Amino acid sequence: MFGLFKKKTEQEKLQDQYEKLMREAYLLSSTNRKMSDQKTFEANQLMDQIARLS
């Protein structure tokens, strides 16, 4: 209830982007392997940024 207006931290924003990219990579894995690999690579770069923030 009280977290309704709480703003997301930079780490939470990056985590959301990471999850979105991994979801896209999974969906692409059955149709376009090259694009799936690219999305996975981008997601791994985001995970490195998240690790640096922690």
mmCIF entry with sequence, helices, sheets and N, C-alpha, C, O atoms, coordinates in Angstrom:
data_MODEL
# 
_entry.id   MODEL 
# 
_entity.id                         1 
_entity.type                       polymer 
_entity.pdbx_number_of_molecules   1 
# 
_entity_poly.entity_id                      1 
_entity_poly.type                           'polypeptide(L)' 
_entity_poly.nstd_linkage                   no 
_entity_poly.nstd_monomer                   no 
_entity_poly.pdbx_seq_one_letter_code       MFGLFKKKTEQEKLQDQYEKLMREAYLLSSTNRKMSDQKTFEANQLMDQIARLS 
_entity_poly.pdbx_seq_one_letter_code_can   MFGLFKKKTEQEKLQDQYEKLMREAYLLSSTNRKMSDQKTFEANQLMDQIARLS 
_entity_poly.pdbx_strand_id                 A 
# 
loop_
_entity_poly_seq.entity_id 
_entity_poly_seq.num 
_entity_poly_seq.mon_id 
_entity_poly_seq.hetero 
1 1  MET n 
1 2  PHE n 
1 3  GLY n 
1 4  LEU n 
1 5  PHE n 
1 6  LYS n 
1 7  LYS n 
1 8  LYS n 
1 9  THR n 
1 10 GLU n 
1 11 GLN n 
1 12 GLU n 
1 13 LYS n 
1 14 LEU n 
1 15 GLN n 
1 16 ASP n 
1 17 GLN n 
1 18 TYR n 
1 19 GLU n 
1 20 LYS n 
1 21 LEU n 
1 22 MET n 
1 23 ARG n 
1 24 GLU n 
1 25 ALA n 
1 26 TYR n 
1 27 LEU n 
1 28 LEU n 
1 29 SER n 
1 30 SER n 
1 31 THR n 
1 32 ASN n 
1 33 ARG n 
1 34 LYS n 
1 35 MET n 
1 36 SER n 
1 37 ASP n 
1 38 GLN n 
1 39 LYS n 
1 40 THR n 
1 41 PHE n 
1 42 GLU n 
1 43 ALA n 
1 44 ASN n 
1 45 GLN n 
1 46 LEU n 
1 47 MET n 
1 48 ASP n 
1 49 GLN n 
1 50 ILE n 
1 51 ALA n 
1 52 ARG n 
1 53 LEU n 
1 54 SER n 
# 
_struct_asym.id          A 
_struct_asym.entity_id   1 
# 
loop_
_struct_conf.conf_type_id 
_struct_conf.id 
_struct_conf.pdbx_PDB_helix_id 
_struct_conf.beg_label_comp_id 
_struct_conf.beg_label_asym_id 
_struct_conf.beg_label_seq_id 
_struct_conf.pdbx_beg_PDB_ins_code 
_struct_conf.end_label_comp_id 
_struct_conf.end_label_asym_id 
_struct_conf.end_label_seq_id 
_struct_conf.pdbx_end_PDB_ins_code 
_struct_conf.beg_auth_comp_id 
_struct_conf.beg_auth_asym_id 
_struct_conf.beg_auth_seq_id 
_struct_conf.end_auth_comp_id 
_struct_conf.end_auth_asym_id 
_struct_conf.end_auth_seq_id 
_struct_conf.pdbx_PDB_helix_class 
_struct_conf.details 
_struct_conf.pdbx_PDB_helix_length 
HELX_P HELX_P1 AA1 PHE A 2  ? PHE A 5  ? PHE A 2  PHE A 5  5 ? 4  
HELX_P HELX_P2 AA2 GLU A 10 ? LEU A 28 ? GLU A 10 LEU A 28 1 ? 19 
HELX_P HELX_P3 AA3 ARG A 33 ? LEU A 53 ? ARG A 33 LEU A 53 1 ? 21 
# 
_struct_conf_type.id          HELX_P 
_struct_conf_type.criteria    ? 
_struct_conf_type.reference   ? 
# 
loop_
_atom_site.group_PDB 
_atom_site.id 
_atom_site.type_symbol 
_atom_site.label_atom_id 
_atom_site.label_alt_id 
_atom_site.label_comp_id 
_atom_site.label_asym_id 
_atom_site.label_entity_id 
_atom_site.label_seq_id 
_atom_site.pdbx_PDB_ins_code 
_atom_site.Cartn_x 
_atom_site.Cartn_y 
_atom_site.Cartn_z 
_atom_site.occupancy 
_atom_site.B_iso_or_equiv 
_atom_site.pdbx_formal_charge 
_atom_site.auth_seq_id 
_atom_site.auth_comp_id 
_atom_site.auth_asym_id 
_atom_site.auth_atom_id 
_atom_site.pdbx_PDB_model_num 
ATOM 1   N N  . MET A 1 1  ? 0.820  -1.188  0.000   1.00 0.00 ? 1  MET A N  1 
ATOM 2   C CA . MET A 1 1  ? 0.000  0.000   0.000   1.00 0.00 ? 1  MET A CA 1 
ATOM 3   C C  . MET A 1 1  ? 0.863  1.251   0.000   1.00 0.00 ? 1  MET A C  1 
ATOM 4   O O  . MET A 1 1  ? 0.652  2.158   -0.805  1.00 0.00 ? 1  MET A O  1 
ATOM 5   N N  . PHE A 1 2  ? 1.858  1.299   0.924   1.00 0.00 ? 2  PHE A N  1 
ATOM 6   C CA . PHE A 1 2  ? 2.674  2.487   1.025   1.00 0.00 ? 2  PHE A CA 1 
ATOM 7   C C  . PHE A 1 2  ? 3.762  2.532   -0.043  1.00 0.00 ? 2  PHE A C  1 
ATOM 8   O O  . PHE A 1 2  ? 4.352  3.588   -0.271  1.00 0.00 ? 2  PHE A O  1 
ATOM 9   N N  . GLY A 1 3  ? 4.041  1.401   -0.705  1.00 0.00 ? 3  GLY A N  1 
ATOM 10  C CA . GLY A 1 3  ? 5.030  1.357   -1.772  1.00 0.00 ? 3  GLY A CA 1 
ATOM 11  C C  . GLY A 1 3  ? 4.445  1.745   -3.125  1.00 0.00 ? 3  GLY A C  1 
ATOM 12  O O  . GLY A 1 3  ? 5.098  1.596   -4.157  1.00 0.00 ? 3  GLY A O  1 
ATOM 13  N N  . LEU A 1 4  ? 3.214  2.242   -3.113  1.00 0.00 ? 4  LEU A N  1 
ATOM 14  C CA . LEU A 1 4  ? 2.521  2.571   -4.343  1.00 0.00 ? 4  LEU A CA 1 
ATOM 15  C C  . LEU A 1 4  ? 3.249  3.643   -5.150  1.00 0.00 ? 4  LEU A C  1 
ATOM 16  O O  . LEU A 1 4  ? 3.303  3.564   -6.377  1.00 0.00 ? 4  LEU A O  1 
ATOM 17  N N  . PHE A 1 5  ? 3.804  4.637   -4.475  1.00 0.00 ? 5  PHE A N  1 
ATOM 18  C CA . PHE A 1 5  ? 4.447  5.753   -5.159  1.00 0.00 ? 5  PHE A CA 1 
ATOM 19  C C  . PHE A 1 5  ? 5.967  5.684   -5.088  1.00 0.00 ? 5  PHE A C  1 
ATOM 20  O O  . PHE A 1 5  ? 6.651  6.654   -5.414  1.00 0.00 ? 5  PHE A O  1 
ATOM 21  N N  . LYS A 1 6  ? 6.486  4.559   -4.671  1.00 0.00 ? 6  LYS A N  1 
ATOM 22  C CA . LYS A 1 6  ? 7.926  4.384   -4.562  1.00 0.00 ? 6  LYS A CA 1 
ATOM 23  C C  . LYS A 1 6  ? 8.537  4.290   -5.957  1.00 0.00 ? 6  LYS A C  1 
ATOM 24  O O  . LYS A 1 6  ? 8.043  3.555   -6.813  1.00 0.00 ? 6  LYS A O  1 
ATOM 25  N N  . LYS A 1 7  ? 9.612  5.039   -6.176  1.00 0.00 ? 7  LYS A N  1 
ATOM 26  C CA . LYS A 1 7  ? 10.285 4.999   -7.467  1.00 0.00 ? 7  LYS A CA 1 
ATOM 27  C C  . LYS A 1 7  ? 11.261 3.839   -7.499  1.00 0.00 ? 7  LYS A C  1 
ATOM 28  O O  . LYS A 1 7  ? 11.818 3.452   -6.472  1.00 0.00 ? 7  LYS A O  1 
ATOM 29  N N  . LYS A 1 8  ? 11.461 3.290   -8.681  1.00 0.00 ? 8  LYS A N  1 
ATOM 30  C CA . LYS A 1 8  ? 12.379 2.171   -8.836  1.00 0.00 ? 8  LYS A CA 1 
ATOM 31  C C  . LYS A 1 8  ? 13.817 2.680   -8.805  1.00 0.00 ? 8  LYS A C  1 
ATOM 32  O O  . LYS A 1 8  ? 14.124 3.762   -9.306  1.00 0.00 ? 8  LYS A O  1 
ATOM 33  N N  . THR A 1 9  ? 14.675 1.880   -8.212  1.00 0.00 ? 9  THR A N  1 
ATOM 34  C CA . THR A 1 9  ? 16.096 2.205   -8.203  1.00 0.00 ? 9  THR A CA 1 
ATOM 35  C C  . THR A 1 9  ? 16.691 1.827   -9.554  1.00 0.00 ? 9  THR A C  1 
ATOM 36  O O  . THR A 1 9  ? 16.057 1.129   -10.345 1.00 0.00 ? 9  THR A O  1 
ATOM 37  N N  . GLU A 1 10 ? 17.905 2.288   -9.812  1.00 0.00 ? 10 GLU A N  1 
ATOM 38  C CA . GLU A 1 10 ? 18.592 1.960   -11.060 1.00 0.00 ? 10 GLU A CA 1 
ATOM 39  C C  . GLU A 1 10 ? 18.754 0.449   -11.209 1.00 0.00 ? 10 GLU A C  1 
ATOM 40  O O  . GLU A 1 10 ? 18.604 -0.097  -12.302 1.00 0.00 ? 10 GLU A O  1 
ATOM 41  N N  . GLN A 1 11 ? 19.060 -0.214  -10.103 1.00 0.00 ? 11 GLN A N  1 
ATOM 42  C CA . GLN A 1 11 ? 19.243 -1.662  -10.123 1.00 0.00 ? 11 GLN A CA 1 
ATOM 43  C C  . GLN A 1 11 ? 17.937 -2.373  -10.483 1.00 0.00 ? 11 GLN A C  1 
ATOM 44  O O  . GLN A 1 11 ? 17.954 -3.342  -11.243 1.00 0.00 ? 11 GLN A O  1 
ATOM 45  N N  . GLU A 1 12 ? 16.817 -1.909  -9.955  1.00 0.00 ? 12 GLU A N  1 
ATOM 46  C CA . GLU A 1 12 ? 15.526 -2.513  -10.273 1.00 0.00 ? 12 GLU A CA 1 
ATOM 47  C C  . GLU A 1 12 ? 15.163 -2.301  -11.740 1.00 0.00 ? 12 GLU A C  1 
ATOM 48  O O  . GLU A 1 12 ? 14.587 -3.189  -12.368 1.00 0.00 ? 12 GLU A O  1 
ATOM 49  N N  . LYS A 1 13 ? 15.492 -1.137  -12.287 1.00 0.00 ? 13 LYS A N  1 
ATOM 50  C CA . LYS A 1 13 ? 15.222 -0.868  -13.696 1.00 0.00 ? 13 LYS A CA 1 
ATOM 51  C C  . LYS A 1 13 ? 16.046 -1.798  -14.586 1.00 0.00 ? 13 LYS A C  1 
ATOM 52  O O  . LYS A 1 13 ? 15.538 -2.346  -15.565 1.00 0.00 ? 13 LYS A O  1 
ATOM 53  N N  . LEU A 1 14 ? 17.323 -1.970  -14.235 1.00 0.00 ? 14 LEU A N  1 
ATOM 54  C CA . LEU A 1 14 ? 18.177 -2.864  -15.010 1.00 0.00 ? 14 LEU A CA 1 
ATOM 55  C C  . LEU A 1 14 ? 17.696 -4.309  -14.920 1.00 0.00 ? 14 LEU A C  1 
ATOM 56  O O  . LEU A 1 14 ? 17.748 -5.050  -15.901 1.00 0.00 ? 14 LEU A O  1 
ATOM 57  N N  . GLN A 1 15 ? 17.228 -4.704  -13.737 1.00 0.00 ? 15 GLN A N  1 
ATOM 58  C CA . GLN A 1 15 ? 16.713 -6.062  -13.554 1.00 0.00 ? 15 GLN A CA 1 
ATOM 59  C C  . GLN A 1 15 ? 15.480 -6.294  -14.435 1.00 0.00 ? 15 GLN A C  1 
ATOM 60  O O  . GLN A 1 15 ? 15.327 -7.364  -15.023 1.00 0.00 ? 15 GLN A O  1 
ATOM 61  N N  . ASP A 1 16 ? 14.613 -5.299  -14.522 1.00 0.00 ? 16 ASP A N  1 
ATOM 62  C CA . ASP A 1 16 ? 13.428 -5.410  -15.375 1.00 0.00 ? 16 ASP A CA 1 
ATOM 63  C C  . ASP A 1 16 ? 13.827 -5.545  -16.844 1.00 0.00 ? 16 ASP A C  1 
ATOM 64  O O  . ASP A 1 16 ? 13.251 -6.351  -17.576 1.00 0.00 ? 16 ASP A O  1 
ATOM 65  N N  . GLN A 1 17 ? 14.822 -4.746  -17.276 1.00 0.00 ? 17 GLN A N  1 
ATOM 66  C CA . GLN A 1 17 ? 15.300 -4.838  -18.651 1.00 0.00 ? 17 GLN A CA 1 
ATOM 67  C C  . GLN A 1 17 ? 15.913 -6.206  -18.916 1.00 0.00 ? 17 GLN A C  1 
ATOM 68  O O  . GLN A 1 17 ? 15.711 -6.785  -19.984 1.00 0.00 ? 17 GLN A O  1 
ATOM 69  N N  . TYR A 1 18 ? 16.663 -6.724  -17.944 1.00 0.00 ? 18 TYR A N  1 
ATOM 70  C CA . TYR A 1 18 ? 17.282 -8.041  -18.076 1.00 0.00 ? 18 TYR A CA 1 
ATOM 71  C C  . TYR A 1 18 ? 16.210 -9.117  -18.278 1.00 0.00 ? 18 TYR A C  1 
ATOM 72  O O  . TYR A 1 18 ? 16.325 -9.960  -19.168 1.00 0.00 ? 18 TYR A O  1 
ATOM 73  N N  . GLU A 1 19 ? 15.181 -9.078  -17.453 1.00 0.00 ? 19 GLU A N  1 
ATOM 74  C CA . GLU A 1 19 ? 14.110 -10.066 -17.555 1.00 0.00 ? 19 GLU A CA 1 
ATOM 75  C C  . GLU A 1 19 ? 13.394 -9.967  -18.900 1.00 0.00 ? 19 GLU A C  1 
ATOM 76  O O  . GLU A 1 19 ? 13.038 -10.989 -19.487 1.00 0.00 ? 19 GLU A O  1 
ATOM 77  N N  . LYS A 1 20 ? 13.179 -8.749  -19.390 1.00 0.00 ? 20 LYS A N  1 
ATOM 78  C CA . LYS A 1 20 ? 12.525 -8.549  -20.676 1.00 0.00 ? 20 LYS A CA 1 
ATOM 79  C C  . LYS A 1 20 ? 13.377 -9.133  -21.804 1.00 0.00 ? 20 LYS A C  1 
ATOM 80  O O  . LYS A 1 20 ? 12.855 -9.812  -22.688 1.00 0.00 ? 20 LYS A O  1 
ATOM 81  N N  . LEU A 1 21 ? 14.685 -8.871  -21.775 1.00 0.00 ? 21 LEU A N  1 
ATOM 82  C CA . LEU A 1 21 ? 15.567 -9.389  -22.817 1.00 0.00 ? 21 LEU A CA 1 
ATOM 83  C C  . LEU A 1 21 ? 15.629 -10.915 -22.789 1.00 0.00 ? 21 LEU A C  1 
ATOM 84  O O  . LEU A 1 21 ? 15.656 -11.553 -23.841 1.00 0.00 ? 21 LEU A O  1 
ATOM 85  N N  . MET A 1 22 ? 15.650 -11.497 -21.605 1.00 0.00 ? 22 MET A N  1 
ATOM 86  C CA . MET A 1 22 ? 15.699 -12.954 -21.512 1.00 0.00 ? 22 MET A CA 1 
ATOM 87  C C  . MET A 1 22 ? 14.402 -13.586 -22.019 1.00 0.00 ? 22 MET A C  1 
ATOM 88  O O  . MET A 1 22 ? 14.426 -14.649 -22.639 1.00 0.00 ? 22 MET A O  1 
ATOM 89  N N  . ARG A 1 23 ? 13.274 -12.930 -21.754 1.00 0.00 ? 23 ARG A N  1 
ATOM 90  C CA . ARG A 1 23 ? 11.990 -13.403 -22.262 1.00 0.00 ? 23 ARG A CA 1 
ATOM 91  C C  . ARG A 1 23 ? 11.982 -13.369 -23.790 1.00 0.00 ? 23 ARG A C  1 
ATOM 92  O O  . ARG A 1 23 ? 11.540 -14.317 -24.439 1.00 0.00 ? 23 ARG A O  1 
ATOM 93  N N  . GLU A 1 24 ? 12.481 -12.250 -24.361 1.00 0.00 ? 24 GLU A N  1 
ATOM 94  C CA . GLU A 1 24 ? 12.545 -12.122 -25.818 1.00 0.00 ? 24 GLU A CA 1 
ATOM 95  C C  . GLU A 1 24 ? 13.477 -13.176 -26.409 1.00 0.00 ? 24 GLU A C  1 
ATOM 96  O O  . GLU A 1 24 ? 13.172 -13.773 -27.441 1.00 0.00 ? 24 GLU A O  1 
ATOM 97  N N  . ALA A 1 25 ? 14.613 -13.401 -25.751 1.00 0.00 ? 25 ALA A N  1 
ATOM 98  C CA . ALA A 1 25 ? 15.568 -14.398 -26.245 1.00 0.00 ? 25 ALA A CA 1 
ATOM 99  C C  . ALA A 1 25 ? 14.940 -15.781 -26.249 1.00 0.00 ? 25 ALA A C  1 
ATOM 100 O O  . ALA A 1 25 ? 15.152 -16.558 -27.180 1.00 0.00 ? 25 ALA A O  1 
ATOM 101 N N  . TYR A 1 26 ? 14.179 -16.089 -25.230 1.00 0.00 ? 26 TYR A N  1 
ATOM 102 C CA . TYR A 1 26 ? 13.517 -17.399 -25.161 1.00 0.00 ? 26 TYR A CA 1 
ATOM 103 C C  . TYR A 1 26 ? 12.509 -17.556 -26.297 1.00 0.00 ? 26 TYR A C  1 
ATOM 104 O O  . TYR A 1 26 ? 12.443 -18.606 -26.935 1.00 0.00 ? 26 TYR A O  1 
ATOM 105 N N  . LEU A 1 27 ? 11.728 -16.513 -26.545 1.00 0.00 ? 27 LEU A N  1 
ATOM 106 C CA . LEU A 1 27 ? 10.730 -16.591 -27.601 1.00 0.00 ? 27 LEU A CA 1 
ATOM 107 C C  . LEU A 1 27 ? 11.384 -16.705 -28.978 1.00 0.00 ? 27 LEU A C  1 
ATOM 108 O O  . LEU A 1 27 ? 10.868 -17.395 -29.858 1.00 0.00 ? 27 LEU A O  1 
ATOM 109 N N  . LEU A 1 28 ? 12.510 -16.033 -29.161 1.00 0.00 ? 28 LEU A N  1 
ATOM 110 C CA . LEU A 1 28 ? 13.201 -16.069 -30.441 1.00 0.00 ? 28 LEU A CA 1 
ATOM 111 C C  . LEU A 1 28 ? 13.987 -17.358 -30.648 1.00 0.00 ? 28 LEU A C  1 
ATOM 112 O O  . LEU A 1 28 ? 14.332 -17.689 -31.783 1.00 0.00 ? 28 LEU A O  1 
ATOM 113 N N  . SER A 1 29 ? 14.274 -18.082 -29.587 1.00 0.00 ? 29 SER A N  1 
ATOM 114 C CA . SER A 1 29 ? 15.139 -19.255 -29.688 1.00 0.00 ? 29 SER A CA 1 
ATOM 115 C C  . SER A 1 29 ? 14.595 -20.326 -30.627 1.00 0.00 ? 29 SER A C  1 
ATOM 116 O O  . SER A 1 29 ? 15.366 -21.106 -31.186 1.00 0.00 ? 29 SER A O  1 
ATOM 117 N N  . SER A 1 30 ? 13.303 -20.371 -30.802 1.00 0.00 ? 30 SER A N  1 
ATOM 118 C CA . SER A 1 30 ? 12.731 -21.399 -31.674 1.00 0.00 ? 30 SER A CA 1 
ATOM 119 C C  . SER A 1 30 ? 12.591 -20.939 -33.123 1.00 0.00 ? 30 SER A C  1 
ATOM 120 O O  . SER A 1 30 ? 12.374 -21.761 -34.014 1.00 0.00 ? 30 SER A O  1 
ATOM 121 N N  . THR A 1 31 ? 12.712 -19.627 -33.370 1.00 0.00 ? 31 THR A N  1 
ATOM 122 C CA . THR A 1 31 ? 12.518 -19.139 -34.730 1.00 0.00 ? 31 THR A CA 1 
ATOM 123 C C  . THR A 1 31 ? 13.768 -18.508 -35.325 1.00 0.00 ? 31 THR A C  1 
ATOM 124 O O  . THR A 1 31 ? 14.049 -18.694 -36.509 1.00 0.00 ? 31 THR A O  1 
ATOM 125 N N  . ASN A 1 32 ? 14.518 -17.769 -34.527 1.00 0.00 ? 32 ASN A N  1 
ATOM 126 C CA . ASN A 1 32 ? 15.667 -17.039 -35.051 1.00 0.00 ? 32 ASN A CA 1 
ATOM 127 C C  . ASN A 1 32 ? 16.804 -17.126 -34.043 1.00 0.00 ? 32 ASN A C  1 
ATOM 128 O O  . ASN A 1 32 ? 16.890 -16.311 -33.124 1.00 0.00 ? 32 ASN A O  1 
ATOM 129 N N  . ARG A 1 33 ? 17.657 -18.094 -34.212 1.00 0.00 ? 33 ARG A N  1 
ATOM 130 C CA . ARG A 1 33 ? 18.716 -18.363 -33.230 1.00 0.00 ? 33 ARG A CA 1 
ATOM 131 C C  . ARG A 1 33 ? 19.715 -17.211 -33.134 1.00 0.00 ? 33 ARG A C  1 
ATOM 132 O O  . ARG A 1 33 ? 20.204 -16.916 -32.044 1.00 0.00 ? 33 ARG A O  1 
ATOM 133 N N  . LYS A 1 34 ? 20.021 -16.566 -34.234 1.00 0.00 ? 34 LYS A N  1 
ATOM 134 C CA . LYS A 1 34 ? 20.990 -15.461 -34.215 1.00 0.00 ? 34 LYS A CA 1 
ATOM 135 C C  . LYS A 1 34 ? 20.471 -14.298 -33.362 1.00 0.00 ? 34 LYS A C  1 
ATOM 136 O O  . LYS A 1 34 ? 21.214 -13.738 -32.556 1.00 0.00 ? 34 LYS A O  1 
ATOM 137 N N  . MET A 1 35 ? 19.211 -13.941 -33.540 1.00 0.00 ? 35 MET A N  1 
ATOM 138 C CA . MET A 1 35 ? 18.625 -12.856 -32.744 1.00 0.00 ? 35 MET A CA 1 
ATOM 139 C C  . MET A 1 35 ? 18.514 -13.261 -31.278 1.00 0.00 ? 35 MET A C  1 
ATOM 140 O O  . MET A 1 35 ? 18.705 -12.431 -30.389 1.00 0.00 ? 35 MET A O  1 
ATOM 141 N N  . SER A 1 36 ? 18.211 -14.515 -31.022 1.00 0.00 ? 36 SER A N  1 
ATOM 142 C CA . SER A 1 36 ? 18.136 -15.014 -29.654 1.00 0.00 ? 36 SER A CA 1 
ATOM 143 C C  . SER A 1 36 ? 19.491 -14.875 -28.964 1.00 0.00 ? 36 SER A C  1 
ATOM 144 O O  . SER A 1 36 ? 19.568 -14.441 -27.814 1.00 0.00 ? 36 SER A O  1 
ATOM 145 N N  . ASP A 1 37 ? 20.556 -15.245 -29.669 1.00 0.00 ? 37 ASP A N  1 
ATOM 146 C CA . ASP A 1 37 ? 21.904 -15.116 -29.111 1.00 0.00 ? 37 ASP A CA 1 
ATOM 147 C C  . ASP A 1 37 ? 22.250 -13.661 -28.838 1.00 0.00 ? 37 ASP A C  1 
ATOM 148 O O  . ASP A 1 37 ? 22.901 -13.354 -27.839 1.00 0.00 ? 37 ASP A O  1 
ATOM 149 N N  . GLN A 1 38 ? 21.818 -12.756 -29.724 1.00 0.00 ? 38 GLN A N  1 
ATOM 150 C CA . GLN A 1 38 ? 22.086 -11.329 -29.535 1.00 0.00 ? 38 GLN A CA 1 
ATOM 151 C C  . GLN A 1 38 ? 21.372 -10.812 -28.290 1.00 0.00 ? 38 GLN A C  1 
ATOM 152 O O  . GLN A 1 38 ? 21.958 -10.069 -27.503 1.00 0.00 ? 38 GLN A O  1 
ATOM 153 N N  . LYS A 1 39 ? 20.124 -11.197 -28.108 1.00 0.00 ? 39 LYS A N  1 
ATOM 154 C CA . LYS A 1 39 ? 19.358 -10.766 -26.929 1.00 0.00 ? 39 LYS A CA 1 
ATOM 155 C C  . LYS A 1 39 ? 19.987 -11.322 -25.651 1.00 0.00 ? 39 LYS A C  1 
ATOM 156 O O  . LYS A 1 39 ? 20.037 -10.629 -24.634 1.00 0.00 ? 39 LYS A O  1 
ATOM 157 N N  . THR A 1 40 ? 20.462 -12.557 -25.696 1.00 0.00 ? 40 THR A N  1 
ATOM 158 C CA . THR A 1 40 ? 21.113 -13.157 -24.541 1.00 0.00 ? 40 THR A CA 1 
ATOM 159 C C  . THR A 1 40 ? 22.398 -12.415 -24.208 1.00 0.00 ? 40 THR A C  1 
ATOM 160 O O  . THR A 1 40 ? 22.701 -12.188 -23.037 1.00 0.00 ? 40 THR A O  1 
ATOM 161 N N  . PHE A 1 41 ? 23.154 -12.038 -25.232 1.00 0.00 ? 41 PHE A N  1 
ATOM 162 C CA . PHE A 1 41 ? 24.383 -11.274 -25.033 1.00 0.00 ? 41 PHE A CA 1 
ATOM 163 C C  . PHE A 1 41 ? 24.085 -9.929  -24.373 1.00 0.00 ? 41 PHE A C  1 
ATOM 164 O O  . PHE A 1 41 ? 24.777 -9.531  -23.436 1.00 0.00 ? 41 PHE A O  1 
ATOM 165 N N  . GLU A 1 42 ? 23.060 -9.232  -24.858 1.00 0.00 ? 42 GLU A N  1 
ATOM 166 C CA . GLU A 1 42 ? 22.668 -7.946  -24.270 1.00 0.00 ? 42 GLU A CA 1 
ATOM 167 C C  . GLU A 1 42 ? 22.234 -8.124  -22.821 1.00 0.00 ? 42 GLU A C  1 
ATOM 168 O O  . GLU A 1 42 ? 22.563 -7.301  -21.968 1.00 0.00 ? 42 GLU A O  1 
ATOM 169 N N  . ALA A 1 43 ? 21.502 -9.190  -22.542 1.00 0.00 ? 43 ALA A N  1 
ATOM 170 C CA . ALA A 1 43 ? 21.048 -9.462  -21.178 1.00 0.00 ? 43 ALA A CA 1 
ATOM 171 C C  . ALA A 1 43 ? 22.237 -9.728  -20.255 1.00 0.00 ? 43 ALA A C  1 
ATOM 172 O O  . ALA A 1 43 ? 22.245 -9.290  -19.105 1.00 0.00 ? 43 ALA A O  1 
ATOM 173 N N  . ASN A 1 44 ? 23.234 -10.442 -20.759 1.00 0.00 ? 44 ASN A N  1 
ATOM 174 C CA . ASN A 1 44 ? 24.426 -10.705 -19.949 1.00 0.00 ? 44 ASN A CA 1 
ATOM 175 C C  . ASN A 1 44 ? 25.203 -9.427  -19.658 1.00 0.00 ? 44 ASN A C  1 
ATOM 176 O O  . ASN A 1 44 ? 25.780 -9.288  -18.580 1.00 0.00 ? 44 ASN A O  1 
ATOM 177 N N  . GLN A 1 45 ? 25.224 -8.500  -20.597 1.00 0.00 ? 45 GLN A N  1 
ATOM 178 C CA . GLN A 1 45 ? 25.866 -7.209  -20.348 1.00 0.00 ? 45 GLN A CA 1 
ATOM 179 C C  . GLN A 1 45 ? 25.127 -6.453  -19.245 1.00 0.00 ? 45 GLN A C  1 
ATOM 180 O O  . GLN A 1 45 ? 25.755 -5.836  -18.385 1.00 0.00 ? 45 GLN A O  1 
ATOM 181 N N  . LEU A 1 46 ? 23.799 -6.500  -19.272 1.00 0.00 ? 46 LEU A N  1 
ATOM 182 C CA . LEU A 1 46 ? 23.017 -5.858  -18.218 1.00 0.00 ? 46 LEU A CA 1 
ATOM 183 C C  . LEU A 1 46 ? 23.286 -6.508  -16.861 1.00 0.00 ? 46 LEU A C  1 
ATOM 184 O O  . LEU A 1 46 ? 23.355 -5.819  -15.844 1.00 0.00 ? 46 LEU A O  1 
ATOM 185 N N  . MET A 1 47 ? 23.437 -7.833  -16.847 1.00 0.00 ? 47 MET A N  1 
ATOM 186 C CA . MET A 1 47 ? 23.717 -8.527  -15.588 1.00 0.00 ? 47 MET A CA 1 
ATOM 187 C C  . MET A 1 47 ? 25.070 -8.086  -15.036 1.00 0.00 ? 47 MET A C  1 
ATOM 188 O O  . MET A 1 47 ? 25.229 -7.971  -13.820 1.00 0.00 ? 47 MET A O  1 
ATOM 189 N N  . ASP A 1 48 ? 26.039 -7.841  -15.900 1.00 0.00 ? 48 ASP A N  1 
ATOM 190 C CA . ASP A 1 48 ? 27.333 -7.325  -15.450 1.00 0.00 ? 48 ASP A CA 1 
ATOM 191 C C  . ASP A 1 48 ? 27.178 -5.944  -14.818 1.00 0.00 ? 48 ASP A C  1 
ATOM 192 O O  . ASP A 1 48 ? 27.805 -5.658  -13.797 1.00 0.00 ? 48 ASP A O  1 
ATOM 193 N N  . GLN A 1 49 ? 26.352 -5.088  -15.413 1.00 0.00 ? 49 GLN A N  1 
ATOM 194 C CA . GLN A 1 49 ? 26.094 -3.761  -14.844 1.00 0.00 ? 49 GLN A CA 1 
ATOM 195 C C  . GLN A 1 49 ? 25.420 -3.885  -13.472 1.00 0.00 ? 49 GLN A C  1 
ATOM 196 O O  . GLN A 1 49 ? 25.763 -3.163  -12.535 1.00 0.00 ? 49 GLN A O  1 
ATOM 197 N N  . ILE A 1 50 ? 24.473 -4.794  -13.367 1.00 0.00 ? 50 ILE A N  1 
ATOM 198 C CA . ILE A 1 50 ? 23.779 -5.008  -12.093 1.00 0.00 ? 50 ILE A CA 1 
ATOM 199 C C  . ILE A 1 50 ? 24.766 -5.461  -11.034 1.00 0.00 ? 50 ILE A C  1 
ATOM 200 O O  . ILE A 1 50 ? 24.701 -5.019  -9.887  1.00 0.00 ? 50 ILE A O  1 
ATOM 201 N N  . ALA A 1 51 ? 25.677 -6.339  -11.414 1.00 0.00 ? 51 ALA A N  1 
ATOM 202 C CA . ALA A 1 51 ? 26.675 -6.839  -10.465 1.00 0.00 ? 51 ALA A CA 1 
ATOM 203 C C  . ALA A 1 51 ? 27.601 -5.719  -10.016 1.00 0.00 ? 51 ALA A C  1 
ATOM 204 O O  . ALA A 1 51 ? 28.008 -5.686  -8.855  1.00 0.00 ? 51 ALA A O  1 
ATOM 205 N N  . ARG A 1 52 ? 27.939 -4.805  -10.912 1.00 0.00 ? 52 ARG A N  1 
ATOM 206 C CA . ARG A 1 52 ? 28.798 -3.682  -10.529 1.00 0.00 ? 52 ARG A CA 1 
ATOM 207 C C  . ARG A 1 52 ? 28.092 -2.726  -9.574  1.00 0.00 ? 52 ARG A C  1 
ATOM 208 O O  . ARG A 1 52 ? 28.738 -2.109  -8.726  1.00 0.00 ? 52 ARG A O  1 
ATOM 209 N N  . LEU A 1 53 ? 26.779 -2.599  -9.702  1.00 0.00 ? 53 LEU A N  1 
ATOM 210 C CA . LEU A 1 53 ? 26.028 -1.718  -8.811  1.00 0.00 ? 53 LEU A CA 1 
ATOM 211 C C  . LEU A 1 53 ? 25.865 -2.296  -7.418  1.00 0.00 ? 53 LEU A C  1 
ATOM 212 O O  . LEU A 1 53 ? 25.709 -1.556  -6.447  1.00 0.00 ? 53 LEU A O  1 
ATOM 213 N N  . SER A 1 54 ? 25.899 -3.613  -7.318  1.00 0.00 ? 54 SER A N  1 
ATOM 214 C CA . SER A 1 54 ? 25.680 -4.269  -6.016  1.00 0.00 ? 54 SER A CA 1 
ATOM 215 C C  . SER A 1 54 ? 26.853 -4.117  -5.097  1.00 0.00 ? 54 SER A C  1 
ATOM 216 O O  . SER A 1 54 ? 26.822 -4.611  -3.970  1.00 0.00 ? 54 SER A O  1 
# 
